[in-house]
Amino acid sequence: MAKYKIEIDGDLCVGDGACCEEAPNTFVLDEDEVATVTDPEGDPPETILEAAKSCPTEAIIIYDAETGEKIWPE
């Protein structure tokens, strides 16, 4: 089971691509240059969290998959 539930606010995403560089097995930019999740378990959880933190607009929201607790952004 995934450690994180990942949501992306497409309205906030500016297509910077930092998340894709940090966690390329989890995030890609779609044809509109908006980040999408390809595999929520594609990279180690620590890498996914760092990728979310690298987003300049905090468009990536990370929740604990078990508890639903919001982890990022704080």
Contacts in CASP RR format, 6 or more apart in sequence:
PFRMAT RR
TARGET T0000
AUTHOR 0000-0000-0000
METHOD contacts of the structure
MODEL  1
MAKYKIEIDGDLCVGDGACCEEAPNTFVLDEDEVATVTDPEGDPPETILE
AAKSCPTEAIIIYDAETGEKIWPE
1 65 0 8 1.000
1 66 0 8 1.000
2 40 0 8 1.000
2 41 0 8 1.000
2 65 0 8 1.000
3 41 0 8 1.000
3 45 0 8 1.000
3 64 0 8 1.000
3 65 0 8 1.000
4 40 0 8 1.000
4 45 0 8 1.000
4 48 0 8 1.000
4 49 0 8 1.000
4 62 0 8 1.000
4 63 0 8 1.000
4 64 0 8 1.000
4 65 0 8 1.000
4 71 0 8 1.000
5 40 0 8 1.000
5 62 0 8 1.000
5 63 0 8 1.000
5 64 0 8 1.000
5 65 0 8 1.000
5 68 0 8 1.000
6 26 0 8 1.000
6 37 0 8 1.000
6 40 0 8 1.000
6 48 0 8 1.000
6 52 0 8 1.000
6 60 0 8 1.000
6 61 0 8 1.000
6 62 0 8 1.000
6 63 0 8 1.000
7 60 0 8 1.000
7 61 0 8 1.000
7 63 0 8 1.000
8 34 0 8 1.000
8 35 0 8 1.000
8 36 0 8 1.000
8 37 0 8 1.000
8 59 0 8 1.000
8 60 0 8 1.000
8 61 0 8 1.000
9 59 0 8 1.000
9 60 0 8 1.000
9 61 0 8 1.000
10 34 0 8 1.000
10 35 0 8 1.000
10 59 0 8 1.000
12 57 0 8 1.000
12 58 0 8 1.000
12 59 0 8 1.000
13 33 0 8 1.000
13 34 0 8 1.000
13 35 0 8 1.000
13 55 0 8 1.000
13 57 0 8 1.000
13 59 0 8 1.000
14 56 0 8 1.000
14 57 0 8 1.000
14 59 0 8 1.000
15 29 0 8 1.000
15 33 0 8 1.000
15 34 0 8 1.000
15 35 0 8 1.000
16 55 0 8 1.000
16 56 0 8 1.000
16 57 0 8 1.000
17 27 0 8 1.000
17 29 0 8 1.000
17 35 0 8 1.000
18 51 0 8 1.000
18 54 0 8 1.000
18 55 0 8 1.000
18 56 0 8 1.000
19 26 0 8 1.000
19 27 0 8 1.000
19 35 0 8 1.000
19 51 0 8 1.000
19 52 0 8 1.000
19 54 0 8 1.000
19 55 0 8 1.000
19 60 0 8 1.000
20 27 0 8 1.000
20 28 0 8 1.000
20 29 0 8 1.000
20 35 0 8 1.000
20 51 0 8 1.000
21 54 0 8 1.000
22 47 0 8 1.000
22 50 0 8 1.000
22 51 0 8 1.000
22 54 0 8 1.000
23 42 0 8 1.000
23 43 0 8 1.000
23 47 0 8 1.000
23 48 0 8 1.000
23 50 0 8 1.000
23 51 0 8 1.000
24 43 0 8 1.000
25 38 0 8 1.000
25 39 0 8 1.000
25 42 0 8 1.000
25 43 0 8 1.000
26 37 0 8 1.000
26 38 0 8 1.000
26 39 0 8 1.000
26 40 0 8 1.000
26 41 0 8 1.000
26 42 0 8 1.000
26 43 0 8 1.000
26 47 0 8 1.000
26 48 0 8 1.000
26 51 0 8 1.000
27 35 0 8 1.000
27 36 0 8 1.000
27 37 0 8 1.000
27 38 0 8 1.000
27 51 0 8 1.000
27 60 0 8 1.000
28 35 0 8 1.000
28 36 0 8 1.000
28 38 0 8 1.000
29 35 0 8 1.000
29 36 0 8 1.000
30 36 0 8 1.000
35 55 0 8 1.000
35 59 0 8 1.000
35 60 0 8 1.000
40 48 0 8 1.000
42 48 0 8 1.000
43 51 0 8 1.000
48 62 0 8 1.000
49 62 0 8 1.000
49 71 0 8 1.000
49 72 0 8 1.000
51 60 0 8 1.000
52 60 0 8 1.000
52 61 0 8 1.000
52 62 0 8 1.000
52 72 0 8 1.000
52 73 0 8 1.000
53 72 0 8 1.000
58 72 0 8 1.000
58 73 0 8 1.000
60 72 0 8 1.000
61 70 0 8 1.000
61 72 0 8 1.000
61 73 0 8 1.000
62 70 0 8 1.000
62 71 0 8 1.000
62 72 0 8 1.000
63 69 0 8 1.000
63 70 0 8 1.000
63 71 0 8 1.000
64 71 0 8 1.000
END
